[in-house]
Amino acid sequence: MKRGFSWIWPLLGILSLLALWQAVIVGFQVRRFIAPDPISVAKSIWMNRQLLWDNLRVTASEAVLGFLVGNTIGILLATVFVHSERIRRTYLPVIILFNTIPIIALSPVLILIFGLSMTSKVAIAAIICMFPTLVNALRGLESVSQSEMELMRILSASRSEVFLRLRVPRSLPFLFSALRITATSSVIGAIVSEWVGAESGIGVLIIQSTFDYRTELLYAAIAMSSALALCMFGIVALLEKYLVTWKAH
């Protein structure tokens, strides 16, 4: 099959899983309030499209801002750490220790500090994004070989030239690997923060539809959150395709 039609395989995978889901619901006669079939979920998405869209916009704003803030902080910290061994030895263990705190335990603390505003949601999404980007960006910046560094010294390259012309290009494949992870985890962070305290968003809609036994709407909200994460992942993959052109060779 030609490379241009490679999207057919994941499409077939999704369609086969939806068919299996429909067969299980019908075959075992699962009650609708326990688990609806995919057709009912699709109908619920259409009937509640305005409600889903209004809440999706809130979650998308939180996830995108958290993604941008968290990754920016991660990249800046990696840049500082690669240039200062002393700062790295001092603060990298602190960041690792901070990352061991479960985000569900950290969420109430951030909401107490920032309130129920968007800031607390963005902060939680940013914290989730920051650590993977820091680790991968640091690994990428350090992936230059000794011979490459020696060549730059022979060419009398300045520290900034070594960073921009050697370290940054080397780090891009590592960085985009982290961005793919954080593109989806930022959505998870936004939804988790909405569970703890929010007035709107997909996370709030999931909780409300669960307590109201509106199972079709619950599954529709989950499908919307998955679609949002998939869109963000696709944008990052598209950027990687055009920016890291040498990776495929």
Solvent accessible surface area in square Angstrom, and as a share of the most:
residue,aa,sasa,rsa
1,M,152,0.68
2,K,156,0.66
3,R,212,0.77
4,G,59,0.56
5,F,101,0.42
6,S,62,0.40
7,W,142,0.50
8,I,44,0.22
9,W,154,0.54
10,P,79,0.50
11,L,80,0.40
12,L,88,0.44
13,G,32,0.30
14,I,94,0.48
15,L,94,0.47
16,S,64,0.41
17,L,119,0.59
18,L,67,0.33
19,A,63,0.48
20,L,107,0.53
21,W,75,0.26
22,Q,48,0.21
23,A,59,0.46
24,V,62,0.36
25,I,19,0.09
26,V,95,0.54
27,G,61,0.58
28,F,159,0.66
29,Q,156,0.69
30,V,46,0.26
31,R,165,0.60
32,R,146,0.53
33,F,109,0.46
34,I,105,0.53
35,A,20,0.15
36,P,1,0.01
37,D,22,0.11
38,P,19,0.12
39,I,98,0.50
40,S,13,0.08
41,V,10,0.06
42,A,58,0.45
43,K,125,0.53
44,S,8,0.05
45,I,47,0.24
46,W,167,0.59
47,M,152,0.68
48,N,32,0.17
49,R,122,0.45
50,Q,116,0.52
51,L,69,0.34
52,L,2,0.01
53,W,135,0.47
54,D,55,0.28
55,N,14,0.07
56,L,23,0.12
57,R,123,0.45
58,V,41,0.24
59,T,0,0.00
60,A,23,0.18
61,S,46,0.29
62,E,5,0.02
63,A,0,0.00
64,V,62,0.35
65,L,76,0.38
66,G,0,0.00
67,F,28,0.12
68,L,97,0.48
69,V,64,0.37
70,G,0,0.00
71,N,8,0.04
72,T,71,0.41
73,I,76,0.39
74,G,0,0.00
75,I,64,0.33
76,L,109,0.54
77,L,47,0.23
78,A,0,0.00
79,T,33,0.19
80,V,67,0.39
81,F,3,0.01
82,V,25,0.15
83,H,58,0.26
84,S,29,0.19
85,E,91,0.41
86,R,202,0.74
87,I,68,0.35
88,R,56,0.20
89,R,179,0.65
90,T,73,0.42
91,Y,118,0.45
92,L,31,0.15
93,P,75,0.47
94,V,84,0.49
95,I,22,0.11
96,I,82,0.42
97,L,126,0.63
98,F,77,0.32
99,N,68,0.35
100,T,93,0.54
101,I,73,0.37
102,P,82,0.52
103,I,41,0.21
104,I,97,0.49
105,A,56,0.43
106,L,18,0.09
107,S,0,0.00
108,P,56,0.35
109,V,74,0.42
110,L,20,0.10
111,I,21,0.11
112,L,154,0.77
113,I,115,0.59
114,F,88,0.37
115,G,30,0.29
116,L,102,0.51
117,S,56,0.36
118,M,83,0.37
119,T,71,0.41
120,S,0,0.00
121,K,3,0.01
122,V,19,0.11
123,A,21,0.16
124,I,0,0.00
125,A,0,0.00
126,A,7,0.06
127,I,37,0.19
128,I,36,0.18
129,C,0,0.00
130,M,23,0.10
131,F,38,0.16
132,P,33,0.21
133,T,0,0.00
134,L,0,0.00
135,V,66,0.38
136,N,30,0.15
137,A,4,0.03
138,L,10,0.05
139,R,154,0.56
140,G,0,0.00
141,L,8,0.04
142,E,73,0.33
143,S,46,0.30
144,V,20,0.12
145,S,51,0.33
146,Q,133,0.59
147,S,82,0.53
148,E,37,0.17
149,M,34,0.15
150,E,82,0.37
151,L,98,0.49
152,M,24,0.11
153,R,136,0.50
154,I,124,0.63
155,L,118,0.59
156,S,97,0.63
157,A,25,0.19
158,S,56,0.36
159,R,161,0.59
160,S,68,0.44
161,E,70,0.32
162,V,17,0.10
163,F,35,0.14
164,L,113,0.56
165,R,174,0.63
166,L,21,0.11
167,R,37,0.14
168,V,46,0.26
169,P,46,0.29
170,R,109,0.40
171,S,7,0.05
172,L,38,0.19
173,P,28,0.17
174,F,54,0.22
175,L,22,0.11
176,F,9,0.04
177,S,46,0.30
178,A,0,0.00
179,L,22,0.11
180,R,84,0.31
181,I,98,0.50
182,T,0,0.00
183,A,0,0.00
184,T,46,0.27
185,S,18,0.12
186,S,0,0.00
187,V,3,0.02
188,I,103,0.52
189,G,0,0.00
190,A,0,0.00
191,I,17,0.09
192,V,17,0.09
193,S,0,0.00
194,E,4,0.02
195,W,113,0.40
196,V,56,0.32
197,G,15,0.15
198,A,26,0.20
199,E,153,0.69
200,S,47,0.30
201,G,0,0.00
202,I,0,0.00
203,G,0,0.00
204,V,16,0.09
205,L,8,0.04
206,I,19,0.10
207,I,62,0.32
208,Q,95,0.42
209,S,2,0.01
210,T,65,0.38
211,F,153,0.64
212,D,87,0.45
213,Y,164,0.62
214,R,111,0.40
215,T,10,0.06
216,E,41,0.18
217,L,5,0.02
218,L,31,0.15
219,Y,60,0.23
220,A,0,0.00
221,A,0,0.00
222,I,82,0.42
223,A,36,0.28
224,M,38,0.17
225,S,14,0.09
226,S,65,0.42
227,A,41,0.32
228,L,20,0.10
229,A,16,0.12
230,L,119,0.59
231,C,81,0.48
232,M,17,0.08
233,F,69,0.29
234,G,34,0.33
235,I,106,0.54
236,V,7,0.04
237,A,27,0.21
238,L,103,0.51
239,L,91,0.45
240,E,8,0.04
241,K,137,0.58
242,Y,146,0.55
243,L,100,0.50
244,V,6,0.04
245,T,80,0.47
246,W,115,0.40
247,K,107,0.45
248,A,89,0.69
249,H,189,0.84
